[in-house]
Amino acid sequence: MESRHTVLVVDDHPLFRKGVVQLLAMEPTIDVVGEAGNCAQALALADAHDPDLILLDLNLKDENGLAVLAALKSDDPSRRVVMLTVSDAAEDLIGAIRAGADGYLLKDMEPEQLLDRIRA
């Protein structure tokens, strides 16, 4: 039996967030333990569920995703956080990695690619 992995999805756009959650629900080895639209929700859900992976938008409404990343990592440096963003700017990628991101994925990828990368 394959091991199961828990995921928390953090994005301020409800339609996109729900789409990612539905996509992940199709993968039998992934359990979505929560979804958040802002920093406070993300921190509360991460603390409550201790997910194996957090998918985090770089640009949250009224909040900087890097600040959310820093808060998540300061609470627990072992948390695995992958940025999921529209920005392909090199400075955003470098900033995310320097801030502790474990990965950086673009929102324009195909759904199957996203699942493959999350599995990896």
Backbone hydrogen bonds in HBPLUS format (Angstrom, degrees):
<---DONOR---> <-ACCEPTOR-->    atom                        ^
c    i                          cat <-CA-CA->   ^        H-A-AA   ^      H-
h    n   atom  resd res      DA  || num        DHA   H-A  angle D-A-AA Bond
n    s   type  num  typ     dist DA aas  dist angle  dist       angle   num
A0005-HIS N   A0029-THR O   2.72 MM  24  6.12 151.6  1.80 156.5 164.9     1
A0031-ASP N   A0005-HIS O   2.78 MM  26  6.07 162.3  1.82 158.8 162.4     2
A0052-ASP N   A0006-THR O   2.96 MM  46  5.08 124.4  2.27 112.5 126.8     3
A0053-LEU N   A0006-THR O   3.06 MM  47  6.44 140.1  2.22 149.4 161.2     4
A0007-VAL N   A0031-ASP O   2.90 MM  24  6.20 149.9  1.99 148.9 152.6     5
A0033-VAL N   A0007-VAL O   2.85 MM  26  5.88 152.8  1.92 146.7 155.9     6
A0008-LEU N   A0053-LEU O   2.97 MM  45  6.45 150.3  2.06 151.6 161.2     7
A0055-LEU N   A0008-LEU O   2.84 MM  47  6.19 160.5  1.87 167.8 173.9     8
A0009-VAL N   A0034-GLY O   3.13 MM  25  6.49 164.5  2.16 145.3 146.6     9
A0036-ALA N   A0009-VAL O   2.81 MM  27  6.30 154.7  1.87 154.4 162.2    10
A0010-VAL N   A0055-LEU O   2.76 MM  45  5.94 155.7  1.82 164.2 172.7    11
A0057-ASP N   A0010-VAL O   2.92 MM  47  6.14 146.6  2.03 155.0 165.8    12
A0011-ASP N   A0036-ALA O   2.95 MM  25  6.38 149.3  2.05 170.5 165.6    13
A0017-ARG N   A0013-HIS O   2.92 MM   4  6.06 173.0  1.92 165.0 167.4    14
A0018-LYS N   A0014-PRO O   2.86 MM   4  5.94 166.2  1.87 151.6 155.0    15
A0019-GLY N   A0015-LEU O   3.04 MM   4  6.19 151.2  2.13 141.2 149.4    16
A0020-VAL N   A0016-PHE O   2.95 MM   4  6.29 156.2  2.01 155.9 161.6    17
A0021-VAL N   A0017-ARG O   2.95 MM   4  6.22 160.7  1.99 150.4 156.2    18
A0022-GLN N   A0018-LYS O   2.87 MM   4  6.10 158.7  1.91 148.5 154.0    19
A0023-LEU N   A0019-GLY O   2.93 MM   4  6.14 155.0  1.99 144.9 152.1    20
A0024-LEU N   A0020-VAL O   2.87 MM   4  6.11 167.0  1.89 155.9 158.9    21
A0025-ALA N   A0021-VAL O   2.93 MM   4  6.11 144.8  2.06 143.6 153.6    22
A0026-MET N   A0023-LEU O   3.08 MM   3  5.45 147.6  2.19 106.4 115.8    23
A0027-GLU N   A0024-LEU O   3.00 MM   3  5.40 156.7  2.06 111.0 118.4    24
A0030-ILE N   A0027-GLU O   3.13 MM   3  5.61 169.0  2.14 121.8 124.4    25
A0042-ALA N   A0038-ASN O   2.97 MM   4  6.14 160.5  2.01 150.6 157.0    26
A0043-LEU N   A0039-CYS O   2.88 MM   4  6.11 166.7  1.89 163.2 164.9    27
A0044-ALA N   A0040-ALA O   3.03 MM   4  6.17 163.5  2.06 147.9 152.8    28
A0045-LEU N   A0041-GLN O   2.89 MM   4  6.04 167.5  1.91 156.4 159.6    29
A0046-ALA N   A0042-ALA O   2.87 MM   4  5.95 157.4  1.92 147.9 155.0    30
A0047-ASP N   A0043-LEU O   2.96 MM   4  6.08 158.9  2.00 146.4 151.9    31
A0048-ALA N   A0044-ALA O   2.94 MM   4  6.10 152.9  2.01 143.1 151.2    32
A0049-HIS N   A0045-LEU O   2.87 MM   4  5.88 157.1  1.93 150.5 155.3    33
A0050-ASP N   A0046-ALA O   2.82 MM   4  5.09 145.0  1.94 135.5 142.7    34
A0054-ILE N   A0080-ARG O   2.87 MM  26  6.27 145.8  1.99 151.4 162.4    35
A0082-VAL N   A0054-ILE O   2.86 MM  28  6.17 161.4  1.90 161.5 167.6    36
A0056-LEU N   A0082-VAL O   2.90 MM  26  6.10 163.2  1.93 150.1 154.8    37
A0084-LEU N   A0056-LEU O   2.76 MM  28  5.59 154.5  1.82 132.5 136.5    38
A0065-GLY N   A0058-LEU O   2.77 MM   7  4.19 136.0  1.96 150.5 142.2    39
A0063-GLU N   A0060-LEU O   2.99 MM   3  5.05 166.5  2.01 123.2 123.7    40
A0067-ALA N   A0064-ASN O   2.98 MM   3  5.31 127.9  2.26 105.4 118.7    41
A0068-VAL N   A0064-ASN O   3.16 MM   4  6.60 152.5  2.24 148.9 157.1    42
A0069-LEU N   A0065-GLY O   2.79 MM   4  6.05 156.0  1.85 145.9 153.3    43
A0070-ALA N   A0066-LEU O   2.87 MM   4  6.07 159.2  1.91 143.0 148.3    44
A0071-ALA N   A0067-ALA O   2.96 MM   4  6.20 154.9  2.03 143.0 149.7    45
A0072-LEU N   A0068-VAL O   2.87 MM   4  6.13 160.7  1.91 153.7 158.9    46
A0073-LYS N   A0069-LEU O   2.89 MM   4  6.09 163.7  1.91 156.0 160.4    47
A0074-SER N   A0070-ALA O   2.81 MM   4  5.90 148.3  1.91 144.2 153.4    48
A0075-ASP N   A0071-ALA O   3.13 MM   4  6.27 150.4  2.22 142.9 149.4    49
A0076-ASP N   A0072-LEU O   3.20 MM   4  6.43 148.4  2.31 138.4 147.0    50
A0079-ARG N   A0076-ASP O   3.03 MM   3  5.77 169.8  2.04 126.3 129.4    51
A0102-ASP N   A0081-VAL O   2.69 MM  21  5.42 163.9  1.71 161.6 164.8    52
A0083-MET N   A0103-GLY O   2.99 MM  20  6.11 160.1  2.03 139.7 133.2    53
A0105-LEU N   A0083-MET O   2.77 MM  22  6.01 170.1  1.78 155.5 158.7    54
A0085-THR N   A0105-LEU O   2.96 MM  20  6.42 160.4  2.00 159.9 161.0    55
A0107-LYS N   A0085-THR O   2.68 MM  22  5.31 151.1  1.76 136.4 140.6    56
A0092-ASP N   A0089-ALA O   3.06 MM   3  5.40 128.7  2.33 105.0 118.0    57
A0093-LEU N   A0089-ALA O   3.17 MM   4  6.56 160.5  2.21 154.9 160.2    58
A0094-ILE N   A0090-ALA O   2.89 MM   4  6.10 172.2  1.90 158.6 160.6    59
A0095-GLY N   A0091-GLU O   2.89 MM   4  5.87 156.2  1.95 136.2 143.7    60
A0096-ALA N   A0092-ASP O   2.91 MM   4  6.06 155.1  1.98 146.1 152.4    61
A0097-ILE N   A0093-LEU O   3.01 MM   4  6.26 164.6  2.03 155.1 158.9    62
A0098-ARG N   A0094-ILE O   2.89 MM   4  6.05 164.1  1.91 152.5 157.5    63
A0099-ALA N   A0095-GLY O   2.94 MM   4  6.05 138.5  2.12 137.1 148.4    64
A0101-ALA N   A0096-ALA O   2.89 MM   5  5.38 164.1  1.91 151.1 146.1    65
A0100-GLY N   A0097-ILE O   3.06 MM   3  5.18 155.6  2.12 102.9 110.5    66
A0109-MET N   A0106-LEU O   3.30 MM   3  5.98 155.9  2.36 121.1 121.6    67
A0113-GLN N   A0110-GLU O   2.94 MM   3  5.22 122.0  2.29 105.7 120.8    68
A0114-LEU N   A0110-GLU O   3.09 MM   4  6.48 155.7  2.15 155.7 163.0    69
A0115-LEU N   A0111-PRO O   3.06 MM   4  6.41 163.0  2.09 154.5 157.9    70
A0116-ASP N   A0112-GLU O   2.96 MM   4  6.18 158.1  2.01 145.4 151.8    71
A0117-ARG N   A0113-GLN O   2.89 MM   4  6.14 161.4  1.92 155.5 159.7    72
A0118-ILE N   A0114-LEU O   2.95 MM   4  6.16 156.9  2.01 151.5 158.1    73
A0119-ARG N   A0115-LEU O   2.89 MM   4  6.06 160.2  1.93 151.1 156.7    74
A0120-ALA N   A0116-ASP O   3.01 MM   4  6.23 151.1  2.10 142.9 150.8    75
